[in-house]
């Protein structure tokens, strides 16, 4: 059976904007710009052939069509989230890694990490930001520009000046074996790729 579904990103943008009644708050949740949320919703409306929001001055209101559509979309996402939560990666310990949206996942050979650390079940949330770490949705985070945050250990994972990419973990769990193992693996990856471009440089304390 083939499901006639709109693009997932457009549905996510609509569902978040409808919950918050705000493109700005939806953008913060999804780690994109408000303009990107607005474009996704506009594309969804064009695909469906109907308006989902009334865009008033400084106010966003669901149309009758939007109100009818929201419960089914939200329920669908809830079922997907619950089904995903039931899947546990192989490994005695689950490590949930968040990665900021502009980070190129090709810089990390996660398959290599999984093959050499069979005891750690690695799950990745991308994109993710600091609030996912604060809320406990991820155990550690590759973030952009977070060189210091109270209560968290921040290790730079690229060299040079500027914002840079940082490995961020709560101070209370930063020395847990699975996080230590991932941090050490990043250092090993840095040594292997020292002469390559683009490269991932080792974690610096």
N, C-alpha and C positions, 0 to 999 in steps of 0.2 A: 504493500500500500504506500502510495506517495502522498505526503501531506502538503497541502497548499498553504504554505506559511510565508508571511512577510519576512524580510531580513531580521535576524535576531537582534542586531544592534539597534534597529529602528524600534523594535518592540521594547527593548530595554529602556531606550530614551523615553518612549511614551509612558511606560509603566512608572518610571522614576519621576517624571514630570507630573504625572497625574497624582501620585501620592503626595508630592510636595506642593503641587500647584505652583511650581516655580521652575523655570529652566535653569536658573542659577544654582539652586540647591540640588537639582538633578545632576547638573554638571559636576558639582563638587563630589557627589556620591560616585559618579562614573569616571572621574578623573579625566574629563574632557572640558572643553570650553562651552559656555552657554550657547554660543553660536552653533557649535557642532550638534548640541541637543536639538536646537530649533530646526536645523537642517534635516536631521534624522526624522523628526516628527513631521515636518512638511513633506518629506519624501513618502512617509507612511500614509499620510492623508491623501497624497496624490495616487498612491497605489490602491487605496481602499475606495477612492472616489467620494470621500466625505470628510467634513471637518470634525476634528476631535476636540479642539480647544477654541474658545473665544479669547482672542488676544486683546485685552483691554489695557488702558493706560496703567502700568505698574500692577497689573492683575491678570491672572490666568484662570480661566473658568472652563470646566469640562462641558462640552455640548451633551445633548441627550445621547448621541451616538458614542461619545467618549465614556459617558457614565455606564452605558450598556456593555462596552467593550472591556473596560478595566477589570471587572471581577474575574472574567475568564482568563485574561492575560496574566493577572497576578497569581491565580490558582495554578496556571501552567508553570510559571516560574517556581512556585512553591514545590510542586511535584518534582521538578527537575532538581532543585536544591536538595530535597529529601533523598531522592534516588542517588545523587552524587555523594551525599554524606554517608550512605551505606557502603560505598566502595572504599576499601582500605588498601592502600598500596602495600606490596610485600615488604616485610621488615618488622622487627620487634618494636620499633619506636617510630611514630609518625612525626615528621618534620614538615611544617607548613611554611613555605617560603613565599613572601609577597615581593613583587617586582614592579617598579614604577613604569608607567605606560610608555615612556619614550625609550626605555631600555631595549636594545636589540637582543632578543633571546638567543640568537645565533652565537653571541659571545660566550655563552655558557653551554658546554657539552654536558647537558644534564643526564643523558643516557650513560655517559662515562662515569658520572658520579654514582648513579644507581648501580652500575655493574661492579664498582669497586667498594661500595658501601651497602651491601645487601642487608645489613642489619637495620638500615634506616629507610623507612618508607617516605619518599619525598613527594609532596604535593605542591603544585605551584598555582598561585593566584596572580593573574596578570590581566589588567593593571591593578595595582594596589597602592595604597598610600599609608601615611602615618596613622590615620584613624582606624584602619583595619588592624594595625599592630596594637594600638591602644585598646581596641575593643576585643582583642584576643582572637581575631579571625585568622591571624597568621602568627607564627612564632618568631620570625625574623623577617627583615625587610631590606631589599636593595632599593635605596631611596636616592633621590637627586638633591644634593645641596644640604642634607641634614648633618652638618659637621658636629653639632652639639644639640642635645635635647635632654633636659633634666630627667634622671631616672633611667636613661638608656645609654648603652655603650655603642659608640659610633666609630667604625673603622673604615678608612678610605680604601676603595678598591680600584682606583685609577690614580695615576700620578699626574702631577702638574697643579696649576692654580685654577681658580674658578670654582664653580659649584661642585662639580665632580659627582661620582657615584659612591655611596656609602653603605656598608653593611650595618644595619641597626638592629639591636636586640635588647630586651629589658635587662637591666643590670642583674636582676635576681636569677635569670636563666642563661645569661651570656656565656657561662662556663659549663653548661650542661654538655655531656659527651657528644650528643648529636650536633649541637651548634658548633662546638669546638672542632668536630670532624669536618663540617662544611667549611668553616673558616680556614682550616688547614688545607682543604682541597682547593680553595681559591688561591692559596699561596702556591700550591703545586702547579695549578693551571698557569699562574703568572710566570713561573720558571720555564714552563714548556713554551709559552708564547712570547717570551721576552723580545725576540727579534722579528715578530710578525706584526702586521698592521691589518685591521685594527687589533689591538691587543688589550688584554685584561691584566692590569698590573696588580701585584700582590697586595693583600691587606696591610695597611700600615697603622700601627697603634698611635 
